[in-house]
Amino acid sequence: MKLKYGIVFFLVICFSFLSIAQQVVIKGSAPSYEFKEISVWAVNDYISHTQRKLTYSTIDSAGNFLLELNTKEIQYITLQVDKSITSMYIEPNDTYEVIVHVPDSTTYQNKNLLHDVELSIKLKSKTEINALTMDYDKSFDDFLTYYYPNFVKRGAKPAIDSFKVAVQKRYDDVKNNYLNTYIDYSIASLEGKTNYSNQKLFDTYLFNKSIQYNNPEYMNFFNTFFKQKLHNFSLTKKGEPLFFQINNRGSFKGAMLVLERDPFLKNDTIRELVLLKGLLESYYDNSFSRPSILGILKQIAEESTNTIHQQIANNILNSFSKLKPGALAPFFSLPDKTGKTISLDELRTQRYVYLTFFDNTCSECLQQLKVIPSLKKQYGERIVFVSIMTSKNASDLKNFCAKNPSFDWTFLYDNTPDDIRNVYEIQGLPSYYLIDPDGKFIQAPAEGPSGDIDRAFYDIVKPKAKRHNIGSKKNN
């Protein structure tokens, strides 16, 4: 996992020691981000790639912030302020001093999408994990740049072997298992792009090796090595019974028995993790029946003897069920421009809800909002229109409404600590959702005002007419 930050070294003599304390403190400065929320995120696992918020704080008037959290091991985290993100590693019982730099607008085009910003870290030692990974990443990138023609010709094996020897010598005195795994499996990924055989890669990096669930370089290699393994094996003579075990029987144990026929899947822990990965892939490419996939994931969550795999299964299931037609829309209760709090439950009483997320500085958002008055005039009796501004400042909403007096529907702003954009998994603005009176999604995400949403609205106000199966997809 290559870090996107610039390291500022301030070397201080210190001694590393083992401690039972697990608290982590991040003290920081974030110029130009005053009064905004800064949050810390980490992946739940590197199969589902779902994320969780670990903690958050508010940047003060001087641009300073303090974040406190706990960790049991070295962990790769992301700091986020608005749409700006930056990453670093943390270790138990450590304190970090960082600077989150001002965004460089020349490096991104759409300010409503997430973009990387530079992070500086005041390091206490050259053996600190951020210093080590940054140092190695530079060597790795320099190596790739110099030997790129060899990779194109698939003749980089001698160069990789030399690089491995040089790296081993460089970090020989560093006793850090996380770094060793990070290095070994980043090189393994390189070898996978050359003429190394799968058998050689498996024997070297996976056979009789413990799975490093929380090391991003290990899991990157694992995910690449076993990419589409479930689907591809099902197309072979040995793997053909997978269709019966998954689609017909919906059997976790049956699928595991068939997969054991593959020479790379004799280990039950690897085999089960590959099954989890394959079920996730198949859910989206329709290799197997979606209802059967969901059933087997539930079996793994309940019956697996591996607690990590149980959690991964639950994470995958949660990623499916959060935002899709038929799922319950996440609850919210937010203030309008007058300070009155309005909840989703109030809004959907006997009416459908067309929910818009927007930013007051987004020109595309404004253009789409200008279409809503005509839709409201035609469908307003059955559909309530609600627009949520992602800004957390009440004054921003008041000013926006004052400048746009023709926008006469419900406007709210996000004053929640958890950030409703994350709850609704919004990647860009504007975003839309259509919710029924029972609080369930009809479309998630929905068509925009200038798109095909008119068709969905027509189906709603004409309930006796033939429906168009809005927002659903046929499951094979």
C-alpha positions as CSV (number, residue, x, y, z in Angstrom):
1,M,0.0,0.0,0.0
2,K,2.0,2.9,-1.3
3,L,1.7,6.0,0.9
4,K,0.9,9.4,-0.7
5,Y,2.6,11.8,1.7
6,G,5.8,13.6,2.1
7,I,7.8,12.7,5.2
8,V,9.4,15.3,7.3
9,F,12.2,13.8,9.5
10,F,12.9,15.1,13.0
11,L,15.1,12.5,14.5
12,V,14.9,12.0,18.3
13,I,16.9,9.4,20.2
14,C,14.4,6.9,21.5
15,F,14.2,3.2,22.4
16,S,11.4,0.9,21.2
17,F,10.0,-1.3,23.8
18,L,7.1,-3.7,24.2
19,S,4.1,-2.2,26.0
20,I,0.7,-3.5,26.8
21,A,-0.7,0.0,26.2
22,Q,-2.7,0.2,23.0
23,Q,-3.7,3.9,22.8
24,V,-2.7,5.9,19.7
25,V,-2.7,9.7,19.7
26,I,-2.5,11.8,16.5
27,K,-1.8,15.5,17.1
28,G,-2.1,17.6,14.0
29,S,-2.3,20.8,12.1
30,A,-4.6,21.2,9.1
31,P,-4.3,24.8,7.7
32,S,-7.3,25.9,5.7
33,Y,-9.6,23.3,7.3
34,E,-10.6,25.2,10.4
35,F,-13.9,24.1,12.1
36,K,-14.2,21.1,9.9
37,E,-14.5,17.5,11.0
38,I,-11.5,15.2,10.6
39,S,-12.1,11.5,10.9
40,V,-10.0,8.3,11.0
41,W,-11.0,5.3,8.8
42,A,-9.8,1.8,8.4
43,V,-10.8,-1.2,6.3
44,N,-12.8,-3.9,8.0
45,D,-11.1,-6.5,5.9
46,Y,-9.2,-6.7,2.5
47,I,-11.8,-9.0,1.0
48,S,-15.0,-6.9,1.3
49,H,-13.0,-3.6,1.4
50,T,-15.7,-2.1,3.6
51,Q,-14.6,0.6,5.9
52,R,-15.4,1.7,9.5
53,K,-14.9,5.1,11.2
54,L,-12.5,4.7,14.2
55,T,-12.8,8.2,15.6
56,Y,-13.3,11.8,14.7
57,S,-12.6,15.3,16.0
58,T,-13.2,19.0,15.0
59,I,-10.3,21.1,13.8
60,D,-10.2,24.3,15.9
61,S,-9.9,27.9,14.9
62,A,-6.1,27.7,14.7
63,G,-6.2,24.7,12.4
64,N,-5.2,22.2,15.1
65,F,-6.8,18.8,16.0
66,L,-6.3,15.9,18.4
67,L,-7.4,12.3,17.6
68,E,-7.3,9.4,20.1
69,L,-8.0,5.8,19.3
70,N,-6.8,2.3,20.2
71,T,-5.2,-0.4,18.1
72,K,-3.8,-3.9,18.9
73,E,-1.3,-4.0,16.0
74,I,0.2,-1.9,13.2
75,Q,-2.7,-0.6,11.1
76,Y,-3.1,1.3,7.9
77,I,-5.5,4.2,8.3
78,T,-7.0,7.1,6.3
79,L,-7.6,10.6,7.6
80,Q,-10.4,12.4,5.9
81,V,-11.5,16.1,5.9
82,D,-14.4,16.8,3.5
83,K,-13.3,15.3,0.2
84,S,-9.6,15.3,1.1
85,I,-8.0,12.1,2.2
86,T,-4.5,11.0,3.2
87,S,-3.0,7.8,4.7
88,M,-0.5,6.7,7.3
89,Y,0.4,3.7,9.5
90,I,-0.1,3.7,13.3
91,E,1.4,1.4,15.9
92,P,0.1,0.6,19.4
93,N,1.2,2.9,22.3
94,D,2.5,5.7,20.0
95,T,1.9,9.4,19.4
96,Y,2.1,11.1,16.0
97,E,2.5,14.7,15.0
98,V,1.2,15.4,11.5
99,I,0.4,18.2,9.1
100,V,-2.5,17.8,6.6
101,H,-1.6,20.0,3.7
102,V,-3.8,22.3,1.6
103,P,-5.4,20.5,-1.4
104,D,-3.6,21.1,-4.7
105,S,-6.5,21.9,-7.1
106,T,-4.3,21.2,-10.1
107,T,-4.1,17.5,-9.3
108,Y,-7.9,16.8,-9.5
109,Q,-10.8,17.9,-11.6
110,N,-14.0,17.3,-9.6
111,K,-13.8,18.7,-6.1
112,N,-16.9,16.7,-5.2
113,L,-14.9,13.4,-5.5
114,L,-12.4,12.1,-3.0
115,H,-8.8,13.2,-3.7
116,D,-5.4,12.7,-2.1
117,V,-3.6,15.4,-0.2
118,E,0.0,15.5,1.1
119,L,0.7,14.5,4.7
120,S,3.8,15.3,6.7
121,I,4.8,13.3,9.7
122,K,7.2,14.2,12.5
123,L,9.1,11.0,12.9
124,K,11.0,10.0,16.1
125,S,13.1,7.3,14.5
126,K,14.1,5.9,11.1
127,T,12.8,2.5,12.3
128,E,9.3,3.9,12.8
129,I,6.9,2.0,10.4
130,N,6.0,5.1,8.3
131,A,9.7,5.9,7.8
132,L,10.4,2.3,6.8
133,T,7.6,1.9,4.4
134,M,8.3,5.3,2.8
135,D,12.0,4.4,2.4
136,Y,11.2,1.0,0.9
137,D,8.5,2.5,-1.4
138,K,11.0,4.9,-2.9
139,S,13.4,2.0,-3.6
140,F,10.6,0.0,-5.1
141,D,9.4,2.8,-7.3
142,D,13.0,3.6,-8.5
143,F,13.5,-0.1,-9.3
144,L,10.3,-0.3,-11.3
145,T,11.1,2.9,-13.2
146,Y,14.6,1.7,-14.2
147,Y,13.6,-1.9,-15.1
148,Y,10.2,-1.2,-16.7
149,P,11.4,-2.3,-20.2
150,N,12.3,-5.7,-18.7
151,F,8.8,-6.2,-17.3
152,V,7.3,-5.3,-20.7
153,K,9.4,-8.1,-22.2
154,R,8.6,-10.4,-19.2
155,G,12.3,-10.8,-18.6
156,A,12.7,-9.1,-15.2
157,K,13.4,-12.2,-13.1
158,P,17.2,-11.5,-12.8
159,A,16.5,-7.9,-11.9
160,I,13.9,-8.9,-9.3
161,D,16.3,-11.5,-7.7
162,S,19.0,-8.8,-7.4
163,F,16.5,-6.3,-5.9
164,K,15.5,-8.9,-3.3
165,V,19.1,-9.4,-2.3
166,A,19.6,-5.6,-2.0
167,V,16.5,-5.1,0.0
168,Q,17.3,-7.9,2.4
169,K,20.7,-6.4,3.0
170,R,19.3,-2.9,3.5
171,Y,16.8,-3.9,6.1
172,D,18.7,-6.8,7.7
173,D,19.0,-5.1,11.1
174,V,15.3,-4.1,11.2
175,K,13.2,-6.5,13.3
176,N,9.7,-5.7,12.1
177,N,7.5,-8.6,11.0
178,Y,4.9,-6.2,9.4
179,L,7.6,-4.6,7.3
180,N,9.1,-8.0,6.3
181,T,5.7,-9.1,5.1
182,Y,5.1,-5.8,3.4
183,I,8.4,-6.2,1.4
184,D,8.0,-9.9,0.7
185,Y,4.6,-9.7,-0.8
186,S,5.1,-6.5,-2.8
187,I,8.0,-8.4,-4.5
188,A,5.7,-11.4,-4.8
189,S,3.2,-9.2,-6.7
190,L,6.1,-8.2,-9.0
191,E,7.0,-11.8,-9.6
192,G,3.4,-12.6,-10.5
193,K,3.7,-10.1,-13.4
194,T,6.7,-12.0,-14.9
195,N,7.3,-15.5,-16.0
196,Y,7.1,-17.1,-12.5
197,S,4.8,-20.0,-12.5
198,N,1.7,-20.1,-10.2
199,Q,3.1,-23.2,-8.6
200,K,6.4,-21.4,-7.8
201,L,4.5,-18.4,-6.4
202,F,2.2,-20.7,-4.3
203,D,5.0,-22.8,-2.9
204,T,7.1,-19.7,-2.0
205,Y,4.4,-17.3,-0.6
206,L,1.3,-19.3,0.4
207,F,2.1,-22.9,1.2
208,N,2.4,-23.5,4.9
209,K,2.3,-19.7,5.5
210,S,-0.1,-17.9,7.9
211,I,-2.6,-15.6,6.3
212,Q,-1.7,-11.9,7.1
213,Y,-5.3,-10.6,7.0
214,N,-4.3,-7.0,8.0
215,N,-1.2,-6.5,5.8
216,P,-2.3,-4.7,2.6
217,E,0.6,-6.0,0.5
218,Y,0.0,-9.6,1.5
219,M,-3.8,-9.3,0.8
220,N,-3.1,-7.6,-2.5
221,F,-1.0,-10.6,-3.6
222,F,-3.6,-13.0,-2.2
223,N,-6.4,-11.3,-4.1
224,T,-4.5,-11.2,-7.3
225,F,-3.4,-14.8,-7.1
226,F,-6.9,-16.1,-6.5
227,K,-8.7,-13.6,-8.7
228,Q,-11.9,-15.3,-10.1
229,K,-10.7,-18.6,-8.8
230,L,-14.2,-19.8,-7.8
231,H,-15.6,-19.0,-11.3
232,N,-12.6,-20.3,-13.2
233,F,-12.5,-23.6,-11.3
234,S,-16.2,-24.1,-11.8
235,L,-15.5,-24.3,-15.5
236,T,-13.1,-27.2,-15.2
237,K,-14.2,-30.9,-15.0
238,K,-13.1,-31.1,-11.4
239,G,-14.9,-28.0,-10.4
240,E,-18.1,-28.5,-12.4
241,P,-20.1,-29.8,-9.4
242,L,-19.8,-26.3,-7.9
243,F,-22.8,-25.2,-9.8
244,F,-24.9,-27.9,-8.2
245,Q,-23.5,-27.3,-4.7
246,I,-24.0,-23.5,-4.9
247,N,-27.0,-23.0,-7.2
248,N,-29.1,-26.1,-6.3
249,R,-28.1,-27.0,-2.8
250,G,-26.8,-23.7,-1.5
251,S,-24.3,-25.6,0.5
252,F,-21.3,-24.1,2.2
253,K,-19.8,-27.5,3.1
254,G,-20.6,-28.9,-0.4
255,A,-18.8,-26.0,-2.1
256,M,-15.8,-26.5,0.3
257,L,-15.6,-30.2,-0.6
258,V,-15.5,-29.5,-4.4
259,L,-12.9,-26.7,-4.0
260,E,-10.6,-29.1,-2.1
261,R,-10.0,-30.8,-5.4
262,D,-7.9,-27.8,-6.5
263,P,-4.2,-28.4,-5.7
264,F,-3.9,-24.8,-4.4
265,L,-6.9,-25.2,-2.0
266,K,-6.0,-28.1,0.1
267,N,-5.6,-25.9,3.2
268,D,-9.0,-25.3,4.7
269,T,-8.3,-21.8,5.8
270,I,-7.1,-20.6,2.4
271,R,-10.0,-22.5,0.8
272,E,-12.6,-20.9,2.9
273,L,-11.1,-17.4,2.3
274,V,-11.0,-18.0,-1.5
275,L,-14.7,-19.1,-1.3
276,L,-15.6,-15.9,0.4
277,K,-13.7,-13.9,-2.2
278,G,-15.3,-15.8,-5.0
279,L,-18.8,-15.4,-3.7
280,L,-18.3,-11.7,-3.5
281,E,-17.0,-11.6,-7.1
282,S,-19.8,-13.9,-8.3
283,Y,-22.5,-11.7,-6.7
284,Y,-21.6,-8.9,-9.2
285,D,-20.8,-11.0,-12.3
286,N,-23.7,-13.4,-11.9
287,S,-21.5,-16.5,-12.1
288,F,-23.9,-18.1,-9.6
289,S,-27.4,-17.5,-8.2
290,R,-27.5,-14.4,-6.0
291,P,-30.0,-15.9,-3.5
292,S,-27.7,-19.0,-3.2
293,I,-24.6,-16.7,-2.7
294,L,-26.4,-14.9,0.1
295,G,-27.5,-18.2,1.7
296,I,-23.9,-19.6,1.7
297,L,-22.5,-16.3,3.1
298,K,-25.0,-16.6,6.0
299,Q,-23.9,-20.2,6.6
300,I,-20.2,-19.1,6.7
301,A,-21.1,-16.3,9.1
302,E,-22.8,-18.8,11.4
303,E,-20.9,-22.0,10.9
304,S,-17.3,-21.2,10.2
305,T,-14.8,-22.0,12.9
306,N,-12.7,-19.1,11.9
307,T,-14.0,-15.9,13.6
308,I,-12.2,-13.7,11.1
309,H,-14.0,-15.4,8.2
310,Q,-17.3,-15.1,10.1
311,Q,-16.7,-11.3,10.3
312,I,-15.7,-11.1,6.6
313,A,-18.9,-12.9,5.6
314,N,-21.0,-10.4,7.7
315,N,-19.1,-7.5,6.1
316,I,-19.8,-8.8,2.6
317,L,-23.5,-9.3,3.5
318,N,-23.7,-5.8,5.0
319,S,-22.1,-4.3,1.8
320,F,-24.9,-5.9,-0.2
321,S,-27.8,-5.0,2.0
322,K,-27.1,-1.3,2.8
323,L,-28.1,0.5,-0.3
324,K,-30.1,-1.5,-2.8
325,P,-33.8,-1.7,-3.9
326,G,-35.9,-3.2,-1.1
327,A,-33.4,-2.4,1.7
328,L,-34.3,0.0,4.5
329,A,-33.0,3.5,3.9
330,P,-30.7,4.6,6.8
331,F,-32.6,6.8,9.3
332,F,-31.8,10.5,9.6
333,S,-33.0,13.4,11.7
334,L,-31.6,16.7,10.4
335,P,-32.3,20.4,10.9
336,D,-33.7,22.8,8.3
337,K,-32.8,26.4,7.8
338,T,-34.9,27.5,10.8
339,G,-33.3,24.9,13.1
340,K,-36.4,22.6,13.1
341,T,-35.4,18.9,13.1
342,I,-37.1,16.7,10.5
343,S,-36.7,12.9,10.3
344,L,-37.0,10.5,7.5
345,D,-40.0,8.8,9.3
346,E,-41.9,12.1,9.3
347,L,-41.2,12.7,5.6
348,R,-42.3,9.4,4.4
349,T,-45.7,9.3,6.1
350,Q,-48.1,8.1,3.4
351,R,-45.8,9.6,0.7
352,Y,-42.7,8.6,-1.3
353,V,-39.4,10.5,-0.7
354,Y,-37.1,11.8,-3.5
355,L,-33.9,12.5,-1.7
356,T,-31.2,14.7,-3.1
357,F,-27.7,15.2,-1.7
358,F,-25.9,18.4,-2.9
359,D,-23.2,20.9,-2.1
360,N,-23.8,24.7,-2.3
361,T,-20.7,25.2,-4.4
362,C,-21.5,22.4,-6.9
363,S,-22.7,23.9,-10.3
364,E,-24.1,20.6,-11.5
365,C,-26.1,20.3,-8.3
366,L,-27.7,23.6,-8.8
367,Q,-28.6,22.8,-12.4
368,Q,-30.3,19.6,-11.3
369,L,-32.1,21.4,-8.5
370,K,-33.6,23.8,-11.0
371,V,-35.5,20.9,-12.6
372,I,-37.2,19.9,-9.4
373,P,-40.0,22.6,-9.3
374,S,-41.6,21.2,-12.5
375,L,-41.4,17.7,-11.0
376,K,-42.9,18.9,-7.7
377,K,-45.7,20.6,-9.5
378,Q,-46.7,17.4,-11.3
379,Y,-46.0,14.8,-8.7
380,G,-46.0,16.7,-5.4
381,E,-49.2,15.1,-4.0
382,R,-47.6,11.7,-3.8
383,I,-43.9,12.5,-3.6
384,V,-42.1,14.7,-1.0
385,F,-38.9,16.3,-2.3
386,V,-36.1,16.6,0.2
387,S,-32.6,18.1,-0.5
388,I,-29.8,17.6,2.0
389,M,-26.8,20.0,1.9
390,T,-23.6,18.2,2.9
391,S,-22.2,21.4,4.5
392,K,-22.4,21.3,8.3
393,N,-23.0,25.1,8.6
394,A,-26.6,26.3,9.1
395,S,-25.6,29.7,7.6
396,D,-24.6,28.0,4.3
397,L,-28.1,26.6,4.0
398,K,-29.8,29.9,4.9
399,N,-27.8,31.8,2.3
400,F,-28.4,29.2,-0.4
401,C,-32.2,29.2,0.2
402,A,-32.2,33.0,0.2
403,K,-30.4,33.1,-3.2
404,N,-32.9,30.5,-4.6
405,P,-36.4,31.5,-3.4
406,S,-38.1,29.4,-6.1
407,F,-36.8,26.2,-4.3
408,D,-39.9,25.7,-2.1
409,W,-39.4,22.2,-0.9
410,T,-37.7,20.7,2.2
411,F,-34.0,21.6,2.6
412,L,-31.9,20.2,5.4
413,Y,-28.2,20.3,6.3
414,D,-26.0,17.6,7.8
415,N,-25.1,18.3,11.4
416,T,-24.4,14.7,12.3
417,P,-21.0,13.5,13.7
418,D,-21.0,10.4,11.6
419,D,-21.5,12.3,8.3
420,I,-24.6,11.2,6.4
421,R,-22.6,11.1,3.2
422,N,-20.8,8.1,4.6
423,V,-24.0,6.5,5.8
424,Y,-25.5,6.8,2.3
425,E,-22.1,5.8,0.7
426,I,-22.0,8.9,-1.5
427,Q,-19.0,9.0,-3.8
428,G,-19.9,12.1,-5.7
429,L,-22.4,15.0,-5.8
430,P,-25.2,15.3,-6.7
431,S,-26.6,12.0,-5.5
432,Y,-30.3,10.8,-5.4
433,Y,-32.4,8.1,-3.7
434,L,-36.1,7.2,-4.1
435,I,-37.7,5.8,-0.9
436,D,-41.2,4.3,-0.4
437,P,-43.6,5.0,2.5
438,D,-42.3,2.0,4.3
439,G,-38.8,3.5,4.3
440,K,-37.4,1.1,1.7
441,F,-35.4,2.0,-1.3
442,I,-37.1,1.9,-4.7
443,Q,-34.0,3.2,-6.5
444,A,-30.5,3.4,-4.8
445,P,-29.0,5.4,-6.3
446,A,-31.9,7.0,-8.2
447,E,-32.0,8.8,-11.5
448,G,-31.5,12.6,-11.4
449,P,-34.2,15.2,-12.0
450,S,-33.1,15.6,-15.6
451,G,-32.8,11.9,-16.1
452,D,-35.4,9.1,-16.3
453,I,-36.8,9.7,-12.8
454,D,-40.0,11.0,-14.4
455,R,-40.8,7.4,-15.4
456,A,-40.5,6.2,-11.8
457,F,-42.7,9.1,-10.6
458,Y,-45.3,8.2,-13.2
459,D,-45.5,4.6,-11.9
460,I,-46.0,5.9,-8.4
461,V,-48.9,8.3,-9.1
462,K,-50.5,5.7,-11.4
463,P,-50.5,2.7,-9.1
464,K,-53.1,0.8,-11.2
465,A,-51.0,1.1,-14.3
466,K,-48.5,-1.6,-15.3
467,R,-45.3,-1.2,-13.4
468,H,-41.8,-1.0,-15.0
469,N,-40.0,-3.0,-12.3
470,I,-38.2,0.2,-11.2
471,G,-34.8,-0.2,-9.6
472,S,-34.7,-3.9,-9.6
473,K,-32.5,-6.4,-11.5
474,K,-33.2,-9.9,-12.4
475,N,-31.3,-12.4,-10.4
476,N,-30.0,-15.4,-12.3
